[in-house]
Amino acid sequence: MTDAVKGPASYFPSIEKKYGRPIAEWKDLIRTSPLTKHMELVNWLKSEHGLGHGHANALVAHTLAEENTGQ
């Protein structure tokens, strides 16, 4: 039995397909941005990189969660 990917990571295959960049590259952009607040980062990805709200939100949520858990 295979566990389906849930939460923000479930968006990753469609993000890579739609925008043509690997998830690691998006996460690096988020980590190196001078912005730190969730919605600031979401709005930045939407305005500067053309991501849809759901995709931007998923990337930011997953990246910030990793930062907070030290991964």
MOPAC internal coordinates of N, CA, C and O (Angstrom, degrees):
PM7 1SCF
backbone

  N    0.0000 0     0.00 0     0.00 0    0    0    0
  C    1.4485 1     0.00 0     0.00 0    1    0    0
  C    1.5278 1   108.85 1     0.00 0    2    1    0
  O    1.2310 1   119.91 1   -50.85 1    3    2    1
  N    1.3047 1   117.77 1   129.15 1    3    2    1
  C    1.4579 1   122.70 1  -178.52 1    5    3    2
  C    1.5119 1   109.86 1   -99.61 1    6    5    3
  O    1.2310 1   121.17 1   -45.00 1    7    6    5
  N    1.3242 1   115.37 1   135.00 1    7    6    5
  C    1.4564 1   119.87 1   176.33 1    9    7    6
  C    1.5244 1   109.01 1   -83.74 1   10    9    7
  O    1.2310 1   120.32 1   -53.86 1   11   10    9
  N    1.3026 1   116.99 1   126.14 1   11   10    9
  C    1.4597 1   121.28 1   177.42 1   13   11   10
  C    1.5226 1   109.09 1   -73.45 1   14   13   11
  O    1.2310 1   121.02 1   -35.79 1   15   14   13
  N    1.3122 1   115.65 1   144.21 1   15   14   13
  C    1.4561 1   120.28 1   176.87 1   17   15   14
  C    1.5165 1   108.01 1   -69.70 1   18   17   15
  O    1.2310 1   121.00 1   -46.58 1   19   18   17
  N    1.3202 1   115.70 1   133.42 1   19   18   17
  C    1.4614 1   120.98 1  -178.30 1   21   19   18
  C    1.5179 1   110.14 1  -122.66 1   22   21   19
  O    1.2310 1   121.08 1   -12.31 1   23   22   21
  N    1.3017 1   115.54 1   167.69 1   23   22   21
  C    1.4565 1   120.95 1   176.90 1   25   23   22
  C    1.5168 1   111.92 1    73.99 1   26   25   23
  O    1.2310 1   120.68 1    21.47 1   27   26   25
  N    1.3381 1   116.31 1  -158.53 1   27   26   25
  C    1.4591 1   120.62 1  -175.67 1   29   27   26
  C    1.5261 1   114.15 1   -55.90 1   30   29   27
  O    1.2310 1   120.23 1   144.47 1   31   30   29
  N    1.3272 1   117.17 1   -35.53 1   31   30   29
  C    1.4687 1   120.49 1  -177.44 1   33   31   30
  C    1.5293 1   112.29 1   -64.58 1   34   33   31
  O    1.2310 1   119.90 1   160.88 1   35   34   33
  N    1.3183 1   117.79 1   -19.12 1   35   34   33
  C    1.4643 1   119.92 1   179.16 1   37   35   34
  C    1.5337 1   111.04 1   -66.02 1   38   37   35
  O    1.2310 1   120.02 1   160.81 1   39   38   37
  N    1.3188 1   117.56 1   -19.19 1   39   38   37
  C    1.4644 1   121.79 1   178.27 1   41   39   38
  C    1.5354 1   112.96 1   -83.34 1   42   41   39
  O    1.2310 1   119.89 1   163.86 1   43   42   41
  N    1.3274 1   117.81 1   -16.14 1   43   42   41
  C    1.4554 1   120.89 1  -170.05 1   45   43   42
  C    1.5294 1   115.17 1   -57.78 1   46   45   43
  O    1.2310 1   118.66 1   134.97 1   47   46   45
  N    1.3346 1   120.16 1   -45.03 1   47   46   45
  C    1.4703 1   118.26 1   179.03 1   49   47   46
  C    1.5267 1   113.12 1   -59.26 1   50   49   47
  O    1.2310 1   120.32 1   138.83 1   51   50   49
  N    1.3230 1   117.00 1   -41.17 1   51   50   49
  C    1.4653 1   118.89 1  -179.38 1   53   51   50
  C    1.5250 1   111.55 1   -72.54 1   54   53   51
  O    1.2310 1   119.72 1   149.03 1   55   54   53
  N    1.3286 1   118.14 1   -30.97 1   55   54   53
  C    1.4638 1   121.08 1   176.77 1   57   55   54
  C    1.5202 1   109.71 1   -64.98 1   58   57   55
  O    1.2310 1   120.47 1   132.97 1   59   58   57
  N    1.3246 1   116.70 1   -47.03 1   59   58   57
  C    1.4632 1   120.29 1   179.74 1   61   59   58
  C    1.5274 1   110.88 1   -62.24 1   62   61   59
  O    1.2310 1   120.55 1   137.76 1   63   62   61
  N    1.3176 1   116.55 1   -42.24 1   63   62   61
  C    1.4610 1   120.50 1  -179.00 1   65   63   62
  C    1.5285 1   111.42 1   -66.71 1   66   65   63
  O    1.2310 1   120.32 1   134.79 1   67   66   65
  N    1.3215 1   116.99 1   -45.21 1   67   66   65
  C    1.4715 1   121.17 1  -174.56 1   69   67   66
  C    1.5204 1   112.71 1   -72.47 1   70   69   67
  O    1.2310 1   120.06 1   139.82 1   71   70   69
  N    1.3402 1   117.50 1   -40.18 1   71   70   69
  C    1.4578 1   120.28 1  -172.24 1   73   71   70
  C    1.5277 1   113.77 1  -105.98 1   74   73   71
  O    1.2310 1   120.07 1   173.02 1   75   74   73
  N    1.3402 1   117.47 1    -6.98 1   75   74   73
  C    1.4596 1   121.12 1   172.59 1   77   75   74
  C    1.5168 1   116.70 1    71.08 1   78   77   75
  O    1.2310 1   120.48 1  -160.68 1   79   78   77
  N    1.3063 1   116.69 1    19.32 1   79   78   77
  C    1.4691 1   120.78 1   177.44 1   81   79   78
  C    1.5180 1   108.72 1  -126.15 1   82   81   79
  O    1.2310 1   120.45 1   -36.53 1   83   82   81
  N    1.3358 1   116.75 1   143.47 1   83   82   81
  C    1.4673 1   118.46 1   176.44 1   85   83   82
  C    1.5311 1   111.38 1   -68.56 1   86   85   83
  O    1.2310 1   121.27 1   -25.85 1   87   86   85
  N    1.3111 1   115.18 1   154.15 1   87   86   85
  C    1.4747 1   121.17 1  -179.33 1   89   87   86
  C    1.5241 1   110.77 1   -58.32 1   90   89   87
  O    1.2310 1   120.06 1   141.49 1   91   90   89
  N    1.3222 1   117.48 1   -38.51 1   91   90   89
  C    1.4706 1   120.56 1   179.98 1   93   91   90
  C    1.5213 1   111.20 1   -57.79 1   94   93   91
  O    1.2310 1   120.40 1   143.26 1   95   94   93
  N    1.3219 1   116.85 1   -36.74 1   95   94   93
  C    1.4611 1   120.71 1   179.15 1   97   95   94
  C    1.5299 1   111.18 1   -68.14 1   98   97   95
  O    1.2310 1   120.35 1   137.79 1   99   98   97
  N    1.3322 1   116.93 1   -42.21 1   99   98   97
  C    1.4651 1   120.13 1   176.73 1  101   99   98
  C    1.5222 1   110.52 1   -61.82 1  102  101   99
  O    1.2310 1   120.59 1   137.10 1  103  102  101
  N    1.3392 1   116.48 1   -42.90 1  103  102  101
  C    1.4695 1   120.05 1  -179.46 1  105  103  102
  C    1.5174 1   111.02 1   -64.14 1  106  105  103
  O    1.2310 1   120.38 1   141.48 1  107  106  105
  N    1.3374 1   116.89 1   -38.52 1  107  106  105
  C    1.4648 1   119.82 1   177.08 1  109  107  106
  C    1.5243 1   110.93 1   -62.52 1  110  109  107
  O    1.2310 1   120.53 1   138.74 1  111  110  109
  N    1.3339 1   116.59 1   -41.26 1  111  110  109
  C    1.4700 1   120.06 1   177.29 1  113  111  110
  C    1.5279 1   110.99 1   -59.85 1  114  113  111
  O    1.2310 1   120.96 1   136.33 1  115  114  113
  N    1.3176 1   115.78 1   -43.67 1  115  114  113
  C    1.4691 1   120.56 1  -179.90 1  117  115  114
  C    1.5225 1   110.24 1   -64.58 1  118  117  115
  O    1.2310 1   120.41 1   134.22 1  119  118  117
  N    1.3316 1   116.83 1   -45.78 1  119  118  117
  C    1.4738 1   120.61 1  -177.93 1  121  119  118
  C    1.5260 1   112.61 1   -65.28 1  122  121  119
  O    1.2310 1   120.10 1   147.56 1  123  122  121
  N    1.3290 1   117.41 1   -32.44 1  123  122  121
  C    1.4623 1   119.98 1  -177.22 1  125  123  122
  C    1.5288 1   112.77 1   -92.22 1  126  125  123
  O    1.2310 1   120.22 1   176.43 1  127  126  125
  N    1.3066 1   117.19 1    -3.57 1  127  126  125
  C    1.4629 1   120.63 1   177.65 1  129  127  126
  C    1.5243 1   109.42 1   -69.00 1  130  129  127
  O    1.2310 1   120.26 1   -36.08 1  131  130  129
  N    1.3286 1   117.10 1   143.92 1  131  130  129
  C    1.4733 1   119.04 1   175.62 1  133  131  130
  C    1.5292 1   112.09 1   -70.85 1  134  133  131
  O    1.2310 1   120.53 1   166.50 1  135  134  133
  N    1.3303 1   116.59 1   -13.50 1  135  134  133
  C    1.4645 1   120.31 1   179.02 1  137  135  134
  C    1.5310 1   109.69 1   -77.28 1  138  137  135
  O    1.2310 1   120.76 1   -30.10 1  139  138  137
  N    1.3261 1   116.16 1   149.90 1  139  138  137
  C    1.4647 1   119.15 1  -177.90 1  141  139  138
  C    1.5244 1   113.55 1  -129.48 1  142  141  139
  O    1.2310 1   120.09 1   159.20 1  143  142  141
  N    1.3217 1   117.43 1   -20.80 1  143  142  141
  C    1.4644 1   120.03 1  -177.33 1  145  143  142
  C    1.5264 1   110.41 1   -85.50 1  146  145  143
  O    1.2310 1   121.57 1   -35.20 1  147  146  145
  N    1.3194 1   114.60 1   144.80 1  147  146  145
  C    1.4586 1   121.67 1  -175.62 1  149  147  146
  C    1.5308 1   112.58 1   -50.93 1  150  149  147
  O    1.2310 1   120.11 1   122.72 1  151  150  149
  N    1.3175 1   117.40 1   -57.28 1  151  150  149
  C    1.4596 1   119.72 1  -175.06 1  153  151  150
  C    1.5274 1   112.92 1   -70.13 1  154  153  151
  O    1.2310 1   120.02 1   151.30 1  155  154  153
  N    1.3226 1   117.56 1   -28.70 1  155  154  153
  C    1.4641 1   119.61 1   174.12 1  157  155  154
  C    1.5284 1   109.60 1   -62.48 1  158  157  155
  O    1.2310 1   120.75 1   136.07 1  159  158  157
  N    1.3196 1   116.18 1   -43.93 1  159  158  157
  C    1.4623 1   121.02 1   179.74 1  161  159  158
  C    1.5289 1   111.36 1   -66.87 1  162  161  159
  O    1.2310 1   120.34 1   138.65 1  163  162  161
  N    1.3268 1   116.96 1   -41.35 1  163  162  161
  C    1.4624 1   121.06 1   178.17 1  165  163  162
  C    1.5280 1   109.79 1   -60.54 1  166  165  163
  O    1.2310 1   120.60 1   130.87 1  167  166  165
  N    1.3210 1   116.46 1   -49.13 1  167  166  165
  C    1.4634 1   120.67 1  -179.17 1  169  167  166
  C    1.5252 1   111.91 1   -63.46 1  170  169  167
  O    1.2310 1   120.22 1   144.35 1  171  170  169
  N    1.3270 1   117.19 1   -35.65 1  171  170  169
  C    1.4628 1   122.25 1   177.72 1  173  171  170
  C    1.5315 1   110.48 1   -65.59 1  174  173  171
  O    1.2310 1   120.05 1   134.59 1  175  174  173
  N    1.3151 1   117.52 1   -45.41 1  175  174  173
  C    1.4669 1   120.33 1   178.58 1  177  175  174
  C    1.5285 1   110.49 1   -62.27 1  178  177  175
  O    1.2310 1   120.67 1   142.04 1  179  178  177
  N    1.3090 1   116.33 1   -37.96 1  179  178  177
  C    1.4654 1   120.69 1   179.79 1  181  179  178
  C    1.5292 1   110.98 1   -68.40 1  182  181  179
  O    1.2310 1   120.13 1   132.09 1  183  182  181
  N    1.3189 1   117.36 1   -47.91 1  183  182  181
  C    1.4651 1   120.26 1  -174.28 1  185  183  182
  C    1.5269 1   112.98 1   -78.69 1  186  185  183
  O    1.2310 1   119.97 1   140.23 1  187  186  185
  N    1.3126 1   117.66 1   -39.77 1  187  186  185
  C    1.4662 1   120.68 1  -175.24 1  189  187  186
  C    1.5226 1   113.83 1   -89.91 1  190  189  187
  O    1.2310 1   120.50 1   153.63 1  191  190  189
  N    1.3216 1   116.65 1   -26.37 1  191  190  189
  C    1.4694 1   119.76 1  -173.87 1  193  191  190
  C    1.5193 1   113.75 1  -122.29 1  194  193  191
  O    1.2310 1   120.13 1   179.83 1  195  194  193
  N    1.3374 1   117.36 1    -0.17 1  195  194  193
  C    1.4504 1   121.14 1   173.24 1  197  195  194
  C    1.5163 1   116.40 1    73.73 1  198  197  195
  O    1.2310 1   119.87 1  -161.55 1  199  198  197
  N    1.3207 1   117.85 1    18.45 1  199  198  197
  C    1.4611 1   119.80 1   178.56 1  201  199  198
  C    1.5187 1   110.61 1   -76.11 1  202  201  199
  O    1.2310 1   120.98 1   -28.55 1  203  202  201
  N    1.3214 1   115.74 1   151.45 1  203  202  201
  C    1.4431 1   121.08 1   171.71 1  205  203  202
  C    1.5196 1   109.69 1   -73.92 1  206  205  203
  O    1.2310 1   120.54 1   -17.74 1  207  206  205
  N    1.3098 1   116.57 1   162.26 1  207  206  205
  C    1.4673 1   120.55 1  -176.46 1  209  207  206
  C    1.5329 1   112.39 1   -59.32 1  210  209  207
  O    1.2310 1   119.99 1   131.97 1  211  210  209
  N    1.3212 1   117.62 1   -48.03 1  211  210  209
  C    1.4645 1   120.40 1  -178.13 1  213  211  210
  C    1.5156 1   112.83 1   -61.35 1  214  213  211
  O    1.2310 1   120.53 1   138.39 1  215  214  213
  N    1.3252 1   116.59 1   -41.61 1  215  214  213
  C    1.4617 1   120.27 1   179.49 1  217  215  214
  C    1.5262 1   111.19 1   -67.64 1  218  217  215
  O    1.2310 1   120.65 1   135.30 1  219  218  217
  N    1.3271 1   116.36 1   -44.70 1  219  218  217
  C    1.4654 1   120.00 1   178.78 1  221  219  218
  C    1.5264 1   110.72 1   -62.54 1  222  221  219
  O    1.2310 1   120.47 1   136.21 1  223  222  221
  N    1.3154 1   116.71 1   -43.79 1  223  222  221
  C    1.4608 1   121.48 1  -179.99 1  225  223  222
  C    1.5279 1   111.07 1   -61.82 1  226  225  223
  O    1.2310 1   120.24 1   137.39 1  227  226  225
  N    1.3196 1   117.15 1   -42.61 1  227  226  225
  C    1.4668 1   121.08 1  -179.68 1  229  227  226
  C    1.5234 1   111.01 1   -63.67 1  230  229  227
  O    1.2310 1   120.33 1   135.71 1  231  230  229
  N    1.3207 1   116.97 1   -44.29 1  231  230  229
  C    1.4638 1   120.37 1   179.17 1  233  231  230
  C    1.5232 1   111.86 1   -62.75 1  234  233  231
  O    1.2310 1   120.62 1   133.73 1  235  234  233
  N    1.3168 1   116.42 1   -46.27 1  235  234  233
  C    1.4675 1   120.66 1  -178.92 1  237  235  234
  C    1.5270 1   110.31 1   -65.53 1  238  237  235
  O    1.2310 1   119.95 1   133.98 1  239  238  237
  N    1.3201 1   117.70 1   -46.02 1  239  238  237
  C    1.4689 1   120.86 1  -179.03 1  241  239  238
  C    1.5275 1   110.77 1   -59.31 1  242  241  239
  O    1.2310 1   120.40 1   133.83 1  243  242  241
  N    1.3215 1   116.83 1   -46.17 1  243  242  241
  C    1.4601 1   120.62 1  -178.07 1  245  243  242
  C    1.5251 1   111.17 1   -66.67 1  246  245  243
  O    1.2310 1   120.53 1   136.64 1  247  246  245
  N    1.3303 1   116.59 1   -43.36 1  247  246  245
  C    1.4607 1   120.55 1  -179.05 1  249  247  246
  C    1.5226 1   111.79 1   -65.85 1  250  249  247
  O    1.2310 1   120.12 1   134.80 1  251  250  249
  N    1.3118 1   117.38 1   -45.20 1  251  250  249
  C    1.4634 1   120.24 1   179.40 1  253  251  250
  C    1.5199 1   111.67 1   -66.50 1  254  253  251
  O    1.2310 1   120.03 1   145.31 1  255  254  253
  N    1.3096 1   117.55 1   -34.69 1  255  254  253
  C    1.4738 1   120.77 1   177.25 1  257  255  254
  C    1.5310 1   110.12 1   -64.40 1  258  257  255
  O    1.2310 1   120.49 1   140.68 1  259  258  257
  N    1.3195 1   116.68 1   -39.32 1  259  258  257
  C    1.4721 1   120.25 1   177.53 1  261  259  258
  C    1.5225 1   110.31 1   -64.79 1  262  261  259
  O    1.2310 1   120.71 1   138.03 1  263  262  261
  N    1.3266 1   116.24 1   -41.97 1  263  262  261
  C    1.4689 1   120.55 1   179.66 1  265  263  262
  C    1.5195 1   110.66 1   -61.45 1  266  265  263
  O    1.2310 1   120.56 1   140.96 1  267  266  265
  N    1.3312 1   116.53 1   -39.04 1  267  266  265
  C    1.4649 1   121.02 1  -177.34 1  269  267  266
  C    1.5166 1   113.41 1   -75.74 1  270  269  267
  O    1.2310 1   120.49 1   159.81 1  271  270  269
  N    1.3331 1   116.67 1   -20.19 1  271  270  269
  C    1.4610 1   119.45 1   178.34 1  273  271  270
  C    1.5246 1   111.64 1  -101.61 1  274  273  271
  O    1.2310 1   120.60 1  -179.88 1  275  274  273
  N    1.3221 1   116.47 1     0.12 1  275  274  273
  C    1.4511 1   120.61 1   177.68 1  277  275  274
  C    1.5175 1   114.45 1    76.45 1  278  277  275
  O    1.2310 1   119.47 1  -159.06 1  279  278  277
  N    1.3131 1   118.62 1    20.94 1  279  278  277
  C    1.4642 1   120.21 1   179.80 1  281  279  278
  C    1.5020 1   111.62 1   -87.11 1  282  281  279
  O    1.2310 1   120.10 1   180.00 1  283  282  281

